[in-house]
């Protein structure tokens, strides 16, 4: 016993002489041991270890010269048996001290001496060894749920320790090795968190730590992975007509994604232009008639699919072009002349869609006025006009018409005049 006390005293002396002290304790350059001071009873020391702290109690001394107690400590894993003064308990009647900011699962040696305000102290107690508790275990179960639209649900089992105040959830991705604190979940019994505003079809990794009321972290949970729901596939094999009068019929086949709720139709006036949404149709519709009411209009189409969660396929596919049936080519006048008492017009159809023709006959009525007559339903490539008067100029133009009522532009005017008879 005497030999152990000498070892501790020698260690204290070596420590203080070398300057390994805490400045705010007001320590002397070397210990002033007063063997007449009543020492703390080594057998009276009791302790309660925690993860990062240890609570001590001891039996007070009755020596009236004593003003308080010095607490000495050494971390055996780092400092071996080199004790250093860590605290002066400034009251002889005090019998408790809590040493904090310790390392978990670490072995510490302590010694206590009674002391005066003039830095005299008694012989220290026998070395007292105590070990802090290990870090709290991780939560026993954690799960992350995949295939949700731009979000992932994390579930876990409540930590068994009632000391837990809240949980910290951390997130990472396979492309970023760094863990980032995502959120804090208050309450030991809270067991769910939904991570939102995520990217589509991306794998995320999560882990969870439980935090005690005194801010001690548990071990991190196992790492769980989940993947957000991918965007649906667009409509397949989109086609658009080029032979319909004043409309374009767009058709497509079903998306390869199973839970499609509807399709969205986009159009643009050019293949590389800005596409605007103009129509949504249910998932069982596979065609749409785009009424345009103009001839020869080009439009470009893209069709996306929306799933039941509102996710829409990307608008990155190639566009499909459709055309309304264009105007007919104009007829080609091959003959325009007066024969006998009539005007004769012959022509070529100019377009194989032509089903009939229209003749426009214009005659002057006075100096400033003219009258035009429209003659419909001509099914031949010839027109004879017997309703003419000598000396009057007549102008004619032609227009072709197809089965849908689409017309060509009018031909250039041709002029014919039946000469007046000469007077004898």
C-alpha positions as CSV (number, residue, x, y, z in Angstrom):
1,X,0.0,0.0,0.0
2,X,2.8,2.5,1.0
3,X,4.6,1.6,-2.2
4,X,1.5,2.4,-4.4
5,X,1.0,5.7,-2.6
6,X,4.6,6.6,-3.3
7,X,4.1,5.8,-7.0
8,X,1.1,8.1,-7.3
9,X,2.9,10.9,-5.4
10,X,5.9,10.5,-7.7
11,X,3.6,10.6,-10.8
12,X,1.9,13.8,-9.5
13,X,5.2,15.4,-8.7
14,X,6.5,14.6,-12.2
15,X,3.4,15.9,-13.8
16,X,3.4,19.2,-12.0
17,X,7.1,19.8,-12.5
18,X,6.7,19.1,-16.2
19,X,3.9,21.6,-16.5
20,X,1.2,19.1,-17.6
21,X,-1.5,20.8,-15.6
22,X,-4.8,22.7,-16.2
23,X,-4.1,26.4,-16.0
24,X,-7.4,27.4,-14.5
25,X,-7.0,25.2,-11.5
26,X,-4.4,27.4,-9.9
27,X,-1.9,24.6,-9.4
28,X,1.5,25.1,-7.8
29,X,4.7,24.4,-9.7
30,X,5.1,21.2,-7.6
31,X,2.7,19.6,-5.1
32,X,2.8,20.6,-1.5
33,X,2.1,17.5,0.4
34,X,1.0,18.0,3.9
35,X,0.9,14.6,5.6
36,X,-1.0,16.0,8.6
37,X,-4.0,16.7,6.4
38,X,-6.8,14.1,6.6
39,X,-6.9,12.1,3.4
40,X,-10.0,10.9,1.6
41,X,-10.9,7.3,2.5
42,X,-10.1,5.2,-0.6
43,X,-12.7,2.7,0.5
44,X,-15.4,5.3,0.5
45,X,-15.2,6.1,-3.2
46,X,-18.1,5.0,-5.3
47,X,-18.8,5.7,-9.0
48,X,-21.5,5.4,-11.7
49,X,-20.1,5.4,-15.2
50,X,-22.0,6.6,-18.3
51,X,-21.0,6.8,-21.9
52,X,-19.1,10.1,-21.8
53,X,-19.1,10.9,-18.1
54,X,-18.5,9.3,-14.7
55,X,-20.2,10.3,-11.4
56,X,-18.2,10.0,-8.1
57,X,-19.0,10.2,-4.5
58,X,-16.8,9.9,-1.4
59,X,-16.9,10.4,2.3
60,X,-16.1,13.9,3.3
61,X,-13.1,14.6,5.6
62,X,-13.6,16.2,9.0
63,X,-10.3,18.1,9.1
64,X,-11.1,21.8,9.5
65,X,-7.9,22.8,7.6
66,X,-9.3,21.2,4.5
67,X,-11.1,23.6,2.0
68,X,-11.9,21.1,-0.8
69,X,-10.6,18.3,-3.0
70,X,-8.3,17.8,-6.0
71,X,-9.5,15.3,-8.6
72,X,-6.8,13.6,-10.7
73,X,-7.4,11.6,-13.8
74,X,-5.5,9.6,-16.5
75,X,-6.9,8.0,-19.7
76,X,-5.2,4.6,-19.6
77,X,-5.4,4.2,-23.4
78,X,-3.7,7.5,-24.1
79,X,-1.8,8.5,-21.0
80,X,-1.1,5.3,-19.2
81,X,-0.8,6.0,-15.5
82,X,0.2,9.6,-15.8
83,X,-2.4,11.3,-13.6
84,X,-3.2,15.0,-14.1
85,X,-5.2,17.4,-12.0
86,X,-8.6,18.1,-13.7
87,X,-10.7,19.7,-11.0
88,X,-10.6,21.5,-7.6
89,X,-13.9,20.9,-5.8
90,X,-14.0,24.1,-3.7
91,X,-16.0,22.9,-0.6
92,X,-15.0,20.6,2.1
93,X,-18.6,19.4,2.5
94,X,-18.9,18.4,-1.2
95,X,-18.9,14.7,-1.7
96,X,-19.9,14.4,-5.3
97,X,-18.3,15.2,-8.7
98,X,-19.2,14.4,-12.3
99,X,-16.4,14.1,-14.8
100,X,-17.6,14.9,-18.3
101,X,-16.5,14.9,-22.0
102,X,-14.9,11.5,-21.7
103,X,-14.5,8.9,-24.3
104,X,-16.9,5.9,-24.6
105,X,-15.5,2.5,-23.7
106,X,-12.4,4.0,-22.2
107,X,-10.6,3.0,-18.9
108,X,-9.7,5.8,-16.6
109,X,-7.7,6.0,-13.3
110,X,-8.7,8.5,-10.7
111,X,-7.2,9.7,-7.4
112,X,-8.6,12.3,-4.9
113,X,-6.8,14.3,-2.4
114,X,-8.1,16.8,0.2
115,X,-6.6,20.3,-0.1
116,X,-6.3,23.7,1.3
117,X,-6.7,27.0,-0.5
118,X,-2.9,27.5,-0.1
119,X,-2.3,24.5,-2.4
120,X,-1.4,22.1,0.3
121,X,-2.9,18.7,-0.2
122,X,-3.1,15.3,1.5
123,X,-1.8,12.1,0.3
124,X,-4.0,10.9,-2.6
125,X,-6.3,8.0,-2.4
126,X,-5.4,4.7,-3.9
127,X,-5.7,4.5,-7.7
128,X,-9.4,4.0,-8.6
129,X,-10.1,2.4,-12.0
130,X,-13.4,2.8,-13.8
131,X,-14.5,2.4,-17.4
132,X,-17.0,4.5,-19.3
133,X,-19.9,2.7,-21.0
134,X,-19.9,1.8,-24.7
135,X,-21.7,3.9,-27.3
136,X,-25.4,3.0,-27.5
137,X,-26.2,0.3,-30.1
138,X,-27.9,1.3,-33.3
139,X,-31.6,0.9,-33.9
140,X,-32.3,-2.7,-34.4
141,X,-34.2,-2.4,-37.7
142,X,-34.4,0.2,-40.6
143,X,-35.9,-0.1,-44.0
144,X,-36.2,2.2,-47.1
145,X,-39.0,1.8,-49.6
146,X,-38.4,2.1,-53.3
147,X,-40.5,2.9,-56.4
148,X,-42.2,5.9,-55.0
149,X,-42.6,9.1,-57.1
150,X,-39.7,11.4,-56.3
151,X,-39.7,10.3,-52.7
152,X,-38.5,7.5,-50.4
153,X,-40.0,6.3,-47.2
154,X,-37.7,5.3,-44.3
155,X,-39.0,3.2,-41.5
156,X,-37.2,2.0,-38.3
157,X,-37.9,0.3,-35.0
158,X,-37.8,2.6,-31.9
159,X,-34.5,2.5,-30.0
160,X,-34.7,0.4,-26.9
161,X,-33.1,3.1,-24.7
162,X,-35.5,5.5,-23.1
163,X,-32.7,8.1,-23.0
164,X,-33.2,8.8,-26.7
165,X,-34.5,12.3,-27.5
166,X,-34.4,12.4,-31.3
167,X,-33.0,10.7,-34.4
168,X,-30.7,12.1,-37.1
169,X,-31.2,10.8,-40.6
170,X,-28.3,11.0,-43.0
171,X,-28.4,10.6,-46.8
172,X,-25.9,9.8,-49.5
173,X,-25.8,8.5,-53.1
174,X,-23.6,6.1,-54.9
175,X,-22.0,9.0,-56.7
176,X,-21.2,11.0,-53.5
177,X,-19.4,9.2,-50.8
178,X,-20.1,12.0,-48.3
179,X,-22.9,11.6,-45.8
180,X,-25.1,14.7,-45.3
181,X,-27.5,15.3,-42.4
182,X,-31.0,15.3,-43.8
183,X,-33.2,16.0,-40.9
184,X,-33.9,15.5,-37.2
185,X,-36.9,13.5,-36.0
186,X,-38.0,14.4,-32.4
187,X,-39.2,11.7,-30.1
188,X,-38.0,8.2,-29.5
189,X,-41.2,6.6,-30.6
190,X,-41.2,8.3,-34.0
191,X,-40.4,5.7,-36.6
192,X,-41.1,7.2,-40.1
193,X,-39.8,9.8,-42.4
194,X,-40.6,10.5,-46.1
195,X,-37.8,12.1,-48.1
196,X,-39.3,14.2,-50.8
197,X,-38.3,16.4,-53.9
198,X,-35.9,13.7,-55.1
199,X,-34.8,13.0,-58.6
200,X,-36.4,10.3,-60.8
201,X,-34.9,6.8,-61.0
202,X,-32.0,7.6,-58.6
203,X,-30.6,5.4,-55.9
204,X,-30.3,7.0,-52.4
205,X,-28.7,5.6,-49.3
206,X,-29.7,6.3,-45.7
207,X,-28.5,5.7,-42.2
208,X,-29.9,6.7,-38.8
209,X,-28.4,7.7,-35.5
210,X,-30.2,7.9,-32.2
211,X,-29.3,10.9,-30.0
212,X,-29.7,11.0,-26.2
213,X,-31.0,13.9,-24.1
214,X,-27.3,14.7,-23.2
215,X,-26.4,14.7,-27.0
216,X,-24.7,11.3,-27.1
217,X,-24.9,9.6,-30.4
218,X,-25.6,5.9,-30.8
219,X,-23.8,3.8,-33.4
220,X,-25.1,4.5,-36.9
221,X,-27.7,2.0,-38.2
222,X,-27.0,-0.3,-41.1
223,X,-27.1,1.5,-44.5
224,X,-30.3,1.0,-46.5
225,X,-30.8,1.8,-50.1
226,X,-33.9,2.7,-52.1
227,X,-34.6,3.9,-55.7
228,X,-37.1,6.5,-56.7
229,X,-39.7,5.5,-59.3
230,X,-38.5,5.9,-62.9
231,X,-40.4,8.1,-65.4
232,X,-42.9,6.1,-67.5
233,X,-42.2,5.2,-71.2
234,X,-43.9,7.5,-73.8
235,X,-46.4,6.3,-76.3
236,X,-45.1,3.9,-79.0
237,X,-45.1,4.2,-82.8
238,X,-46.7,7.6,-83.1
239,X,-48.1,8.3,-86.6
240,X,-49.8,11.3,-88.2
241,X,-51.8,11.5,-91.5
242,X,-51.0,13.5,-94.6
243,X,-54.2,12.8,-96.6
244,X,-57.0,14.2,-94.5
245,X,-58.9,17.4,-95.4
246,X,-58.3,20.2,-92.9
247,X,-57.4,17.8,-90.1
248,X,-54.6,15.5,-89.0
249,X,-55.3,12.1,-87.3
250,X,-52.7,11.2,-84.8
251,X,-52.4,7.5,-83.7
252,X,-50.2,5.7,-81.3
253,X,-49.6,2.4,-79.5
254,X,-49.7,1.9,-75.7
255,X,-46.7,2.8,-73.5
256,X,-44.6,-0.1,-72.2
257,X,-45.3,1.2,-68.7
258,X,-48.1,-0.7,-66.9
259,X,-49.8,2.0,-64.7
260,X,-50.5,4.6,-67.3
261,X,-53.3,6.9,-66.4
262,X,-53.4,9.2,-69.5
263,X,-51.6,10.5,-72.5
264,X,-50.6,14.1,-73.2
265,X,-50.4,15.4,-76.8
266,X,-47.9,18.2,-77.7
267,X,-47.5,20.0,-81.0
268,X,-45.2,22.5,-82.7
269,X,-45.0,24.2,-86.1
270,X,-41.5,22.9,-86.6
271,X,-39.5,19.8,-85.7
272,X,-37.1,21.8,-83.6
273,X,-39.5,24.3,-82.2
274,X,-41.1,24.6,-78.8
275,X,-43.7,22.0,-78.2
276,X,-46.9,23.0,-76.4
277,X,-49.4,20.7,-74.7
278,X,-52.8,21.0,-76.3
279,X,-54.8,17.8,-75.4
280,X,-54.9,15.1,-72.8
281,X,-56.7,11.8,-73.4
282,X,-57.4,8.7,-71.2
283,X,-55.1,5.7,-71.2
284,X,-57.5,3.6,-73.4
285,X,-57.5,6.2,-76.2
286,X,-55.0,5.6,-79.0
287,X,-56.0,8.2,-81.6
288,X,-56.9,11.9,-81.9
289,X,-58.3,14.1,-84.7
290,X,-56.6,17.5,-84.7
291,X,-59.1,19.8,-86.5
292,X,-57.2,22.5,-88.3
293,X,-59.5,24.0,-90.9
294,X,-56.6,25.0,-93.2
295,X,-55.2,23.3,-96.2
296,X,-51.5,22.2,-96.5
297,X,-50.6,22.8,-92.8
298,X,-47.6,21.0,-91.4
299,X,-47.6,20.1,-87.7
300,X,-45.2,18.1,-85.5
301,X,-46.4,15.9,-82.7
302,X,-45.0,14.3,-79.5
303,X,-47.0,12.1,-77.1
304,X,-46.0,11.5,-73.5
305,X,-47.5,9.1,-70.9
306,X,-48.6,10.0,-67.3
307,X,-48.6,7.2,-64.7
308,X,-51.0,6.9,-61.8
309,X,-48.6,9.0,-59.6
310,X,-48.5,11.9,-62.0
311,X,-45.1,11.2,-63.4
312,X,-44.7,12.1,-67.0
313,X,-42.4,10.6,-69.5
314,X,-39.6,12.9,-70.8
315,X,-40.4,15.0,-73.9
316,X,-37.2,13.9,-75.6
317,X,-38.5,11.6,-78.3
318,X,-38.4,12.4,-82.0
319,X,-41.4,14.3,-83.3
320,X,-43.9,12.9,-85.9
321,X,-45.0,15.2,-88.8
322,X,-48.6,15.4,-90.1
323,X,-50.0,17.4,-92.9
324,X,-53.5,18.5,-93.8
325,X,-54.4,17.8,-97.4
326,X,-53.0,20.7,-99.5
327,X,-54.8,22.7,-102.1
328,X,-55.0,21.3,-105.6
329,X,-52.7,22.4,-108.3
330,X,-54.3,24.8,-110.7
331,X,-55.8,23.7,-114.0
332,X,-53.7,24.4,-117.1
333,X,-55.6,26.4,-119.8
334,X,-54.6,25.0,-123.2
335,X,-57.1,26.9,-125.4
336,X,-59.0,30.1,-125.1
337,X,-60.6,31.5,-128.2
338,X,-63.8,32.7,-130.0
339,X,-65.3,30.1,-132.3
340,X,-68.3,31.3,-134.2
341,X,-70.7,32.9,-131.7
342,X,-69.2,31.3,-128.6
343,X,-66.2,31.4,-126.3
344,X,-64.3,28.2,-126.0
345,X,-62.0,27.2,-123.1
346,X,-60.0,23.9,-123.0
347,X,-57.7,22.9,-120.1
348,X,-55.8,20.1,-118.4
349,X,-56.8,19.1,-114.9
350,X,-53.4,19.9,-113.4
351,X,-54.0,17.6,-110.4
352,X,-55.2,14.0,-110.2
353,X,-57.4,14.8,-107.2
354,X,-59.5,17.2,-109.3
355,X,-63.1,16.0,-109.5
356,X,-64.8,19.0,-111.0
357,X,-64.1,22.6,-112.1
358,X,-65.4,26.1,-111.6
359,X,-65.3,28.8,-114.2
360,X,-65.4,32.4,-113.2
361,X,-66.7,34.8,-115.9
362,X,-66.2,38.5,-115.5
363,X,-67.8,41.2,-117.7
364,X,-67.5,45.0,-117.5
365,X,-70.6,46.9,-116.6
366,X,-69.8,50.5,-117.2
367,X,-66.5,52.3,-116.8
368,X,-65.8,51.4,-113.1
369,X,-68.0,48.3,-112.5
370,X,-67.6,44.6,-113.4
371,X,-69.8,41.6,-112.7
372,X,-68.4,38.1,-112.0
373,X,-70.4,34.9,-112.5
374,X,-69.4,31.6,-110.8
375,X,-70.2,28.5,-112.9
376,X,-70.0,25.3,-110.8
377,X,-70.2,21.7,-111.5
378,X,-68.2,21.4,-114.7
379,X,-67.0,17.8,-115.0
380,X,-65.3,18.0,-118.4
381,X,-62.1,19.7,-119.5
382,X,-63.9,22.1,-121.8
383,X,-66.4,24.9,-121.4
384,X,-68.3,26.7,-124.1
385,X,-69.9,30.0,-123.4
386,X,-72.7,31.0,-125.8
387,X,-74.0,33.8,-123.6
388,X,-71.7,36.5,-125.1
389,X,-72.4,39.8,-126.8
390,X,-70.4,41.2,-129.7
391,X,-68.0,43.9,-128.8
392,X,-67.9,43.1,-125.1
393,X,-64.7,41.8,-123.4
394,X,-65.1,38.7,-121.2
395,X,-62.5,37.5,-118.8
396,X,-62.3,33.9,-117.6
397,X,-60.4,32.0,-114.8
398,X,-60.6,28.4,-113.7
399,X,-60.4,26.6,-110.4
400,X,-60.4,22.8,-109.7
401,X,-62.2,21.1,-106.9
402,X,-61.6,17.7,-105.2
403,X,-64.0,15.3,-103.4
404,X,-63.6,17.1,-100.1
405,X,-64.4,20.5,-101.5
406,X,-60.8,21.7,-101.4
407,X,-60.1,24.0,-104.3
408,X,-57.0,25.1,-106.2
409,X,-55.9,28.6,-106.7
410,X,-57.5,30.4,-109.7
411,X,-55.7,30.5,-113.0
412,X,-54.6,33.7,-114.6
413,X,-57.4,35.5,-116.4
414,X,-57.8,35.1,-120.1
415,X,-59.7,37.7,-122.2
416,X,-62.0,36.9,-125.1
417,X,-64.1,39.3,-127.2
418,X,-66.6,38.5,-130.0
419,X,-65.9,41.3,-132.6
420,X,-68.7,43.5,-133.7
421,X,-70.0,43.0,-137.2
422,X,-68.6,45.6,-139.7
423,X,-71.1,48.1,-141.1
424,X,-71.5,48.0,-144.9
